[in-house]
Amino acid sequence: HYKGDFSISTLEDASVDYRWFRGGWYDARTMLWDDIEKGEPISDTASSGSVNASLYVPVILQPGESKTVHLLMSWYVPHSDQRFGGIAPVQGAAECDPALGCCSPEYTAQFYEPWYSGRFTGIEEVSQYWRSEYTELLKKAELFSQTFFASDVPPVVLEAVSANLGILKSPTILRQKDGAIWAFEGCFDSGSGCCIGSCTHVWNYAQAIPHLFPRMERTLRETEFKQSQDENGHQNFRSALPIQVTDHNFHAAADGQLGGMMKVYRDWRISGDTEWLRSLWPPIKGSYDFCALSWDPDGKGVLMEPHHNTYDIEFWGPDGMCSSIYLGATQAMIRMAEALGEESDSYQQILDKGIHFMENELYNGEYFIQLTTWKGLHTPPPDEHLEENWNINYSEEALALLKKEGPKYQYGNGCLADGIIGAWFDAVCGLPEFLDREMVQSHLEAVYKSNLRTDLSDHVNPQRPGFGAGKDGGLLLCTWPRGDQPSLPFVYSNEVWTGIEYQVASHLMMHGEVEKGLDIVREVRRRYDGRIRNPFNEYECGHWYARALSSYALLQGLTGLFYDAVDKTLYIHSQLGDDFQCFISTETGYGLAGLRNGKPFLEVMYGKIEVEKFENRTSS
C-alpha cells in the first residue's frame, strides 16, 4: 500500500536524460558513454519506458584545479509498512525469541507516516527546500560541529560521543507525522528494526536526545505516561506504532517504568516547563503507586517481588540495580511533588527506608549485591503455577537447580556493572546521589577492578561473544569475585555492552576517577576502531543501538555541566581543573561553557541561554 519517490538534484547547471536508450546487451551504457564523450548530452524528456536516467553536470578543470559538484539526494515516502502493537491487533499474540531477547510484534490496523509527510506535499517540494536551504543548513551543521569539537575533553571522549550521535539519523529512530518520536532498540541486518516500542529500560541509558532535542524527548514521556499506561498505573514498556493506546498483556518493566519518573524530572528541569510537568503528574503518581504496590507491597523501600528488567528476565528479591532506580525515582517524586504543592512525606519515608536497607543489607563491604529471595513473598515461588511462570521454562533439571540455588537468572553476590545505576541516573538528571558516597565509590572501583578486561582471550562467553572477543577488551556486565556465581546467572551476564560501559565510565568520572573512566572508554573505542567493527555502529541487539547514547553522559561526568531552566542556573562540577570549555546544549540554544581561571563562563553560539546564576561545585 506504500510507494516512494527519490530525487537527485544539483545546485549547478545541469542537463537531464530522463530515459536511457532502450535495447539489449550493453546498448544503454554504450550510448550513454557516447553522449558523455561528445560533451553535449541531449536531454530526453520522455518519462517512461526505462528505469535509468542521467544527470549531466558539465565541468572543465584546469591542471591542479578543483571544483565541487553538489549532488543533493531527496526522498519522499509518505506511507509505510511499519506498524506495531496497539489495543486491537490484526495478528495473533506476540512470540518471543529467548536467543534474541526480542518479540515478534502484534500488528495494529494503522501504519506509520513519517514527520516530513506532514511538512511537505511531495518530492518536488522536498527537493526545492533542499536546494534553497542547502547553504544555510550546511552553515548550521558546521557551526554545531565546530562548537562541539572545541570542547577541552579527551579526544577519545569526543569520539565516543560524536560517533554515537549517528544513531539519531539511523533507522533506529522514527518521527511520526505529529512530531512525536518512536524508536526501535536497534536495527537488524535485514534493515528492519530490532525490538520495538521505544523500550523504556533501554532508552533509560540514552542521554543525547534530552539535551540536543529536548522537545522530541518529552514526546517519549507523553507516550509512556499516557498512551502506554492504563488506569491501574501499569505501563507497557513497548509503545505502539503509530503511537496509540496499547494492550497490557505483559508484565511491566521495573527499571523502565521507574526510570521514566527520573526522566520526567530531568526533562522538566531542562525545559523549565512546569505546566508540562503538572499535566503529567496524575499518571506519574499512578505509575509510582503501581510500582510500589507491585514490587514493594510492604513498603520496605526496595523491590522485593520479582521484577522484570533490561536483561529480559526477572530479579527475585531486592537488588542494588533496580532498587537504586526505585530510590532514584522516589527522590524525583519528592522534588516534583514539592514543586507542585503536592504531598511528599510518604515518598520521603520510602526513600529513608530504602537507603537504610540498601546500605545495611545490600552492601557487602565492597559493592552492592542482590539478596535472591523466592520464598515468603507475595508472589508464589517459581515451582508453583509453572504454566504462568514469567515465560521461563523450568524443566525437571531446572527445578532441581531451583531447590539448590533459587530461581534461574539472578546475580546474587555478583559484582554488577549496573549495580547502582539509579545513583548514576539521578546524577545525570540533575538530582543529588542518595547513597553513601564512599559506598558508591567502592562499588564503582570494585566494578573497575573485577569487570574490566584488556584481553578477552581467556573469557568464556556462551551468550553473544561478537560484542567483544579475543584480544578485545571491555567491561563485563557481571563477575563473581568471591567465587559464588550461580549455575545459570542472568542472561547476557558474560557480555560487554557499550551503553553500560559508558554509564560506569561517566559515573567513575563524577567521583573523580577520570583515568579509570577513560580506561573503559578506550577499551570500547578500541573494539570499534574500524578494523573489525564500524566506528559509528556500537551494536547490541541490533545496529545503531540506542543504549550507546549513554556516551553523551561522559560530558557530564567530566564537567558536571547541567543547565536548569527552572532556576535558570548553570551547574559546573569540573574534573578537568579550573580552565576548560565544553559543549553544552539546552532547550533554547547551545554553546560553550566552563571555567576560566576558576570562574564560570558561558558563550552562546546558537539561539539563547538565559542564565541568572552559576553554581560552581568544583572542589578547590
N, C-alpha and C positions, 0 to 999 in steps of 0.2 A: 504494500500500500504506500510505499515511500519512494521518492525519487530525489535526485540531487543534481545540481549544476556546478560546474567547475570552470574557472576562468583564469587565463594567463594574460596579463596586460603589461604594458611598459610605459615609462614616463617619456621615452624618446619617440621620435618619429618612426613609424613602422608601417610595413605592409603585411597583409594577412592573406594567406592562401587557405581558404576555408575548406577546400576539398582536394586531397591528393589525387593524382592520376589513378584511374581505376584499371586494373589489369591483373596479370598473373606474374609468377616468379618474382623478379626484382624490379618490375616495371616502375612501381611508385618511387622507390628510392633512386632509381636511375634518373627519372625525370626530375625529381626533387634536386638532386645534385647538379643537374644540367642548369636548372634555374639559378642555383647559388653561384655557379661558375660564371654565368653571364652577368651576374651582379644586377640584374634587372628583373626581379621576381614579378610575375604578373598575378595580381590579386584575382582570385576566383571567388565570386560572390555566391556560388551555389552552396546551399546549406544542408544538402542531404546526399546520400549515396556513398559516403566514405566516413570512417571513424577517425581519420587522421587529418591534421591541419598544421600549418606552419605560421610562425610569427617571424617576419624578417625585420631585422634592425641593422641598417647599413652603418658600418663603422670603418673608418680609414685610420690606420695607425702609422705614424712615422717611426723610424728606428728609435728605440728607447722610450717611446711614448706609452702612456697607459690611459685608458678611459674606463668609465664604469657604465655598464648597461643594467638598468633596474628591471628585473622581472618580478612582477607582483602577482602572486597566486591568491585566488579567492575561491570560496565555495559557499554553496547555499543549499542546505538540506533541511527544509522546514519541518519535515515529518520524519519519524524514525521508526525502527522496530524495537525500541527499548521500552520495556515495561516490566515492573516487578512489584509483587506484593499487592496490597490493597485489601479492603474488607470483603470484597466479593470476587475472589479469583475465578478465572475461567479454566484453570488447570488444577489437577489434583494436588494433594499435600506435598510440601517440600520434602526432598530426600537429602540426607546429609552424608557426605563422604568423609569418614574419620581420617583418611590418609591426607586429605587436603585441608581439613578444618573448615570446609565451606559447604553450603547447602544449595541445592538446585531450587530456584525460587518458584513460588506460585506466581501466576500472572494476573494482573488486573486487566480490565477491558480497555483501558485507556493507554495512550502511547505518549512518550516523552517528546516535547517540542523544545528546541533549544532557544536560549535567550535572544539570539540575533534574529530569529524568525518574527519576533515582535518589534524589533528595532528597524529591520529592513524589509522591503516588499519583494525583493528578488535579487538575482545575481548581478544585474546591471547596477542597481543601487549600491550593492556591496563593493563592486569593482570601482565605481565612481568615487565612493567615500575613500577607499584605499588609495587611489591616485591623488585625490585632492588633499588628503590629510597625511600623506606619507612623510613629508618633511617635518611636520610638527610632531608626529608620533615618534619619528626617529630621534628628534631633539629631546623629547621627554624620556625616551628609553636610555639615551646616552647620559642624561643628567642623573637618572636613577643609578645607573651603573657606576658612573664616576663618583657619586656621593658614597655609595656602598663601599667601593674598593678604596676609598680614602680612609677607611677605619684603621686605627692603630691596634689591630689584634693579630695574633699569629697567622701567617698565610694559610696554614692547614685548616684553621677555623673558617676563614673566609671561603676557602674551597669547599668545605663541608656544607656550609650554609648555602652558598650560591649554587652549587651543583644540584642540591635537592630542591631549589626553587623551580626547577624544570617540571617537577610534579604538578605544579599549578597549571601548566599548559599541556599536560598529558591527558589522555582519555580517562584517567582515574577520576577526574573531577568534571561534573556536568553542571551547567547552569540553565535552569528551565525558563520558560517563557516569561514568567512573572519576576525573574531576577533571583529567585532562591537557588542556592546551590545544593547539590546532592552528589554523593560520591561512592565509588567503589572503594575497596581497600587497596586494590592494585589492578593490574591488567594481565590476563593470560597471554601466552604466545600467539594464540589464535586471533587476538585483537579484541576479544570480548572481555568484559570486566570480571574481576575476581572478587567474590564475596561482596554482596550488595548492601545498600542501605545506609550509607554514612555511618557505619558501625561505630557506636558511641565509645566503646572501650579502645578501639584503635585510634580514633580521632582525638581521644584524650591527650595523646602524646604530641599532636601536631600544633606547633606554636607560631607558625609563619602567618597563616591567613588572619588570625585575630589582630595582628599588628599591621599587616600590609593592606588588608581589605576588611576592616572591621565590620562594615555593614553586611557584607556577604556572610561573614562568620556568624553574625547574630541570626541569620535566617536558619542556621542549623539548630540553634537553641529553640527557635519558634517551632520548628518541626518536631523536635524532641518532646517539648512540653505541651504541645497542642495536638497535632495530628497523630503522633506516635504514642500518646499516653491516654489511658482510659480513665473513667470516673473513679476507679479504685486506686489510681496512682501507679498502676503497672505500666511500665514503659517498654515498648518493643524496641530493642536496641538496633533493629534494622528497619529503616523507614522505606515507604513505598515510593515507586517512581511511575508516573508523576506523583508528586507529594500529595498525599491524601490520608484519610483515616486508615489505620492498619488493623489487622486482627491481633489477638492477644493469646495465641495458642501455645506459646513457648515461654519458658521461664525468663524472667528479667536478668540482666547482667548487672551485678552489684557494682563493679568498678565503673562501668559505663554510665549507669543511672546516677550514682552518687557523684561521679566526676562532672556530670552536667551542671550540678549546683555550683561547683567551683568555677566552671566556665562561664556561667551566668554572672557570677560576681566579677570575674576578670573582664568580661565584655561590657558590663555596666561601668566599671572604672575607666576603661579605655574610651568608651563613648561619652560618658558623662550624662547619659540619658536615664534619669531616674524614673521618668514616666514609663519608659520601656520596661524597666525592672518591675514597676508597680503592676503593669499589665500581666506580667508572668507570675507574680507572687502566688496567687491561689494554686495553680498547678505545681509550682515548685514546692510549696508546702505539702500538697497532697502527695507528691513524689517522695519527699523525705519521710512522711508518715508511713507510706507503703514500705519503704526500705527498712525503717526501724521495726515495724511490725513483722516483716517477713524474716529478717535476719538477726535482729536483736530484740526479740519479744520480751525479754526480761530486763531490758534497759541497762545492760552492763557496760555499754559504750564500745563494744567490739562486735564483730559479726560472728555469731555463734552457729547459726543454722547454715546448712550447705548453700553456697553462693557461687553462681556462675561467673566466669571472668574471662579475660582476654586469652587465656590458654585453652579455651574451648572445653573446659571441664569445670567441676565444682570443687571448691575447697571446703572440707568438713572441719568445723571448729575454727577458733579465732586465729588469724594470721596477721603478720605485720603488714603485708601488702594491702589487702582490701580493708583491713581495719584502719590503717592510716588514711586511706581515701575517705572512709566513713567519718573520721575525725576532722579531716580537712574540709569535707562538705559541711560538717556541723559548725566549724568555725565560720565558714562562709555564710551559713544560715544566720548565725548570731549577728554578723555585720549587716546583712541585708535587712533582717528584721528590725534592728535598731534604726537603720536609715529610714524605714517606712513607718516607724512608730508602732511596730507590732511586738508582741510578747517574745522575749528571747531567753527567759530564765530556764525554761525546760531544755533548751539546746545547750546552755552553759552547764547544766547538771550532767548531761550526757558527755560533753567534752571532758569535764573534770574526771568522771568515772573512767572514760576510755583512756585518757592519758595515764592515769594511775595503773590501769590494767596492763597497758602495753609496756610501761616502764618496769613493772614489777613481775609480770607473768610471761611476757613475750620476749624479754631481753635476757639473753643468756650470759651476759657479761662481756660479750664481744659483738654480737649482732642480734637482730630481731628475727624470730622464728615463727613457726606455726605449731599450735597445740592441736594435733589431729584428734578430733572427737567425733564419734559416731553413735555413742550410746548416751542415753539420758537427755536427748534433745527433744524438741517438739516434733522434729521430723523423724519418721521411722528409720531404722538403720538400713543399710543397703541390701541386706539379705531378706528383707520383707518387701512384698509387692514388687518383685523383680521386673514384672512386665511394665511397671510405671517408673522405673528407677533411672531417671535422668538420661535416658538414651545410652546408658553404659552397659555393655554386655558383661554379666557376671556368670561366667561358666563355672563348672564344678571345681576346677582348679583355682579359679579366681576367688570363689567363696572360701576355699581353704586358706588362701592368702589373706583374705579379709579377716578371718578369725585370728590369724597370726599377727598381722601388721596394721589392719584397718583398711579403709577404702582405697581403691586404686587412685593414682594420680594426685597425690599430696606431695608436700615438700618437707613437712616435719621440721627437723633440726637443720635443714639446708640453709646455706648462705645464698639468699635470693637477691639477684641484682635489683629487682623491683621491690625489695622487701620493705622499703619506707617511701614508696613513690608518692604517697599522699603528702609527705612533708615537702618534697620537691614541687609537687603540683601547687600547693599553697604558695610557695615562694615565687613561682613564675606567674601566678595570678595576682600578685601584689599583696599577699597575706603573710603574716609572720609565721615562722615554723612553730609548731605547738609542742613538739617533743623536746626532751632534754638535749641541748646542743652537743654535749660531749658524747651522748649515746648515738646520736645521728652520725657524728664524725667517726665514731668507732665502727659503726655499721658500714659506712662508705669505705673506710680503709680496709675492712675485712673483705668486702667485695673486690676491691682492687687487688688485694693480696691473694685471695683464693681463686677468683674467677678469671682474671686477666691472663691470657696466654699469648706469648710471642711466636709460638710454633705449635700448631695443632697436629703434628705428625703422629704423636702418641695418643691423641684423644679419640676415644671410641664414641661414635655418634650413630646410633641405629635409626635416627629420625631423618632429618633432611640435611645431609652434610654439605650440600652445594653452597650454603651460605658462607662456609669457612672450613677449609680442609688443608691437609698437607702443611706446607710452610707458611700458610696464612696464620695471622694472629687474630685475636678477638676476645671479647668479654663474654664468657659463658653465662647463660641465663641463671644457672644454679649449680652449686657444688656442695659437697658434704665434707668439709674439712675435718669433722670429728668422726668420720667413718661410719655413719649410720644412715646411709642412703636407702630409701625404700626400694623394694624389688622392682616396682613399677611406679616411678615418680611421675609427676605431671608431664604430659606430652609436651614435646619441644624443649625439655629441660637441658638437653645437651647441645642446643643450637646457639648461634650468635645472631642477634637481631640489632641492626644499626639503630633503630629507634630507641631501644633500651640502652644501648651503649652510649648514645648521646645524652640520654636522660641522666645516667650515672655520672658521665663526664662533667656535665654542666653543674650538677649538684656538688661534686667534689670541688669545682672551681668556686662555687658560692661559699664553700667552707675553707677557702684559702689554699686548697691543694691544686694549684693551677697545673703544675707539671704532671701530676698523676692524671688529671683530666685530659691533658694533651696527649699523654701516652695512649690513652684509649682511643682518642680521635685519630691519632697517627696510624694505629692498627686498622681502624676502619678504612681509612683512605688508602692504606697500602693494599688492602684487598680490592679496592676499586680504583686502581691506578691506570686502567686502560689496557693492561697486558692480558688479563684474563676476564675481567669484568668491566662493564660500561661505567665510566666515572659518573655518569648522570643518571644512573639507574640502580639504586640500592634496593634490591628486590627482597621480598619476603614471600608472602603468599601472593605472588604476582609482581609484575614490573612496576616501577614508579610508585613504590609502596608508601602509603600515607604516613606510617609511623616514623619514617625517616625525617619528616618535617620537625621532629623534636630537635633537630640540629640547630634550629633558629634560637633555641634556648641557650646555646653556647654564648651568644652575645650578652644575654642577661647574666649568665654565670660569670663572665669576665668583667662586666662593667656595672652590673646592678641597675642599669638604666630602665626606668619604668615611668611612663607619663600617666598620671592620674588626672583624667579630665573632670572628675567630680570636684576635686580640691584644687585643680589647676596647678598641681605640684609635680616637679620633675625630680625623681629619686635617683641617687647615684650611690653605688657601693662598689668602688673600684678594686679590682685585684691586679690592676696594671700600673699602680703607682699614681703619682699626683699630676702627671702630664700625659693625657691621651685624648683622642677623639674617636667616636664610634657612631655608626649609622643608627638613627632612631626613626621609627615611623609611627604616626598617630592617626587618629580618625580624620584629621583636617590637613595634615601635611607631613613632610619628612625633612630630615636634615642631619646635622652632625652635633653631637653633644659630648660633654666630657669634662675634664679638668685641665686648667692651665695654671701652673704653679699652685696647685691645690684649690683653685677657685672654680666653681661650676660655670659652664657657659653653654649656650645653645645657638647654633647658626641654622636658620631655616632656609632650606634650598628650594622647597616647593610648597605652595599652599601657605598655611599659617599654623602656628602652635602657640596658644596663649598660656604663658607660664607666669604665675603670680609668686611662686615660691620655689626655690631649690632646696632640697634636703640631701645633704652630703653625709652618708653613713659610713664613709671610708674610714678605716682605722688609721690613726696617726702613727 
